[in-house]
Amino acid sequence: MRKCLLLIALCVLEGFMLPAEVLALRPFVTTDADVVETNLVEIEYGIFGLHEQKHPGSDEFTLEPSSIRFNYGLPWDSEIVLETVGELIDNEYKGELGIKEKQFAHTAGFYKKVWWRGSDWIPNFATETGIVFPTEKDTSGLNFEGTGIFSWYLNNLTSHLTLGGGTEKEPFEHNRRGLFIYGIILDVPLPQYKKLHFVSEYSGEKMESATLDHQLLGGFMWEGPKEIEYDIAGFTGLNSESVDWGMTMGVTFVIGKTVYRREH
């Protein structure tokens, strides 16, 4: 029922959106093979998010009152990425909202570089490598991630493919295990609105000797006044190890230049 309500809400919201050109990728788990221009700061700010994941016994309901991702443009077609997510967690009372834990999650720093830029069916290629910090509950020690990203920019479709891996610790464990990361994003402009896009993503993580955690996301992105981009999306997990359902909404803007456009 909740998944149906999310889908209906997204469709209704479409009718109230203004035409826009999509630039950023804030709603997604994975990313694109592009970087912000040198000396500019792109801020992807998640205004609000929530998700629920059911466990044996009680549910775990998580509010994300804010999340933030800084992208600072460097020379040589590269950037520094810093990100974190604030979480308020109810993991004790099923069917009630009683916040029992607070934490920062998904806190990381990355270096991202575009190695070549293609055209038409030849994709851009970039890499993103960095460190994940132990800010979540029951975690300790640094973990590492590295991904390769391909981006195709076609007339009526933009697609991004991410493949990579890293290390991760299970709660209460001391040994690191290998982690496989992947995701594919599709960005389709809607003909009736010149700059409004429908976006979707399939992404997943597979830790060594563990069950695959994967999900689907769908939503809309558009650009409002003063070069501020807005997004809203809903997502659902595809097995018992994944989130049951969730939604996210946020804005993206650039500091350092009045008008900014990514060049492909």
N, C-alpha and C positions, 0 to 999 in steps of 0.2 A: 504494500500500500504506500509506504513512504517513497519507494522508488518511482511509482506512478505519479505521486504528487510533485516530486522533483522535476520530472519530465514535463508535466503540465505547466509548472511555474516557469520553466525555461522558455517554453513555446509562447506563453502569454507575454513574457518580458520582451520578446523579440519585437512585438508590435509597437513598443514604446521607445525603442532605441533609435538613435540618429545615425545617419551615414557616417562611416569612419574608415580610416586606413589602419590596418593592424600592423604593429611593429614588434611588440614584445611577446614573451611567452610565459608570463607569470603563472597561469593556472596549472602548468604542467609539472610532472615529476622530472621529466627529461628536458633537454634543451636543444638549441639550434647551433649550426656551424657558422656563427657570426659573433662579432664583438662590437662594443661601443667605441665611438671615435676617440682618438687620443685626447687625454685631459678632460674628458667629459665623465660625469657620474650618472649612471642610470639606476634609479631606485624602483624596485618592484616591491610594493607594499601590500601585504594581505590584510585587508581591513577586518575580515571575519572569516572563520571557518569552523567546521564541526565534523565529527565522524563518530560512528558507533561500531564497536567490534564485540561480538558475543563470544563468551568463553564458557567452559563448563562452570555452572554456578551462576555468578553474577555477570552482568554486562559491564563493558568499559565504554563510557561516554566521554568524549574529549572535546572541549571547546578550544579554539585557537583565536584568542582575541586579537592577535597580531602576529604577522610574520614579516620578515624583511630580507631583501637580497640586494646588496650593493655590487654594482659592476663599474669598475674604474678603468677607463681606456688607457692603454699603454702603447708606446711605439711598436713597430714590427707586427702590426695587425694582431694585437693580443690585449688581454685585460686581466685584472685581479677580481675575483669573486669572493664575497663574504656573505654568509647567510645564517639565519637562525629562525626558530619558530617558538613562540611562547605557548604553553599548553596548560590548561586547567582540567584535571582528570577526576571523574567520578567512577571509581572502580569497586564500590561496595554495595550500593543500593540499586537494585534493579527497578527501573521505571520511575526513579526519582532523580532530581538534580541536586546532589550534595557534593560539592567539591572537596575532595580529600587530599589531592596532591597537586603541586605546582612544579613546573620544570621548563627548561629550554630544551628543545629537541632539534635534530637535524642541523647542528651547529658545525659549520665547516668553512674552510678557506681553500680556494682553488686558483690555479693559473690556467687560463684558457688562451689558445692560439689557433688562428686560422692559417693552415699550411698552404692551401691553394683555393682559388675561387673559380668556379666553373660557370657554365652558361647552358641554358636549355636542359638537356638530359645529363649533362656533365655536372656533378654536384660540387658544392663547397665541401671541404674537409677540414675539420678542426679536432683538437684534443683538449681535454680538460682533466687536470691531475691535481690532487691535493690531499689534505688531511681532514678527517672527521674527529671532532673533539668529544670527550666523554661527558656530555651535559645531561643525558637522559638518565632516568632512574635505573639503579642497579648496573650501571656501566662504569668502566674504568679503562684507562689506557687509550692511546691514539690508534685510530684506524686509518686506512689509506684507500683512496679510490682513484681510478683512472679510466677514462672513457674516450672512445673515438666517435665522432659525430659526422654524419653526411646530411647535407641539405640540398634538396632539389627545388628550384624556384621556377615554376611553369606558369603559363598564362592564367589558367583557371584552377591551379592547385599548387600548394606548397606542402612539401613533405620533409620530415626530419627523422633520421634513423640514428639511434644511440646504442652502442654496444660497448661493454666494458666490464670491469671487475674491481675487486678490492679485498679487504679483510674486514671481519666483524666478529664481535664477541656476543655470545648469548648471555643474558642475565645470570649472574652467580657463577659464570665459568671463567677460567683463567686462560684457556687456550684460544687463540684466534683461528677462525675458519675462513676458507675462501668464499668469496661472494661474487656471483654473476649478475650483471645489471643489463637491462635492455629496455627499449621503448621505441615506439613509432608514433609520430604525430601527423595528422592530416589537417590542413587549413584550407577551407573552401569558401570563396567569396559568394555571398548571396546575390543573385542577379537583381532582385527588386530593390536592394539597398546597395549603393555603389561601394561603400566602405565597411559594411558590416560583414563579419565572417563567422561561419560556423566552424568550431574546432573540436577535434576529438583526439584521444590518445589511448593506446594500449601500452601498459608498462608492467614490469615485473622485476622481482629479485629472487634469486635462488641461492641460499646459503648451503654450503657443503653439508651433506647428510641431513638436510631439512627439506620440508615441503615447499614447493613453489608458492610465492606470494605475488599475486598479479591482480590487476584491476583495469576497468574501463572508465574513461572520463569523457564527458561531452558538455559543450557550453558555447558561449558567444563572447566575442571580443569586439570593441569599437573604440574610436577615438573621439573624445569630447572636446570642448573648448580649451584653449591654452595648451594644446599638445599633450593633454593628459589622456591616457588610455585606460579604459574600464573593462573589467571582465567578470563573468559569473559562470560557474560550472558546477555540475553534480557528478559524482562518481560512485561506483559500486565495485565490490570485490567479486572475484570469480570462484573462490573456494573458501573453505573454513579457516584457512590461515590468513585470509585477507580481510580488510575492513568490510563491514556489511554494507554501509552506505555513508555518504558524506556530501558536503558542498563547500565551496570556497568562493570568495569574491574579493576583488582588490583593484588597485590602480597602479599605473606605471608612469613615471615622468623622468625627464632628464634635466640635470643641473649643469650649467656652464655654457649653454647656447640657447638662443631664443627658439630656433626651429631646428629639429634634428630628424634626419631620415637615415635609416640603414641603407647602405648601398649594396646591391647584390650583383 
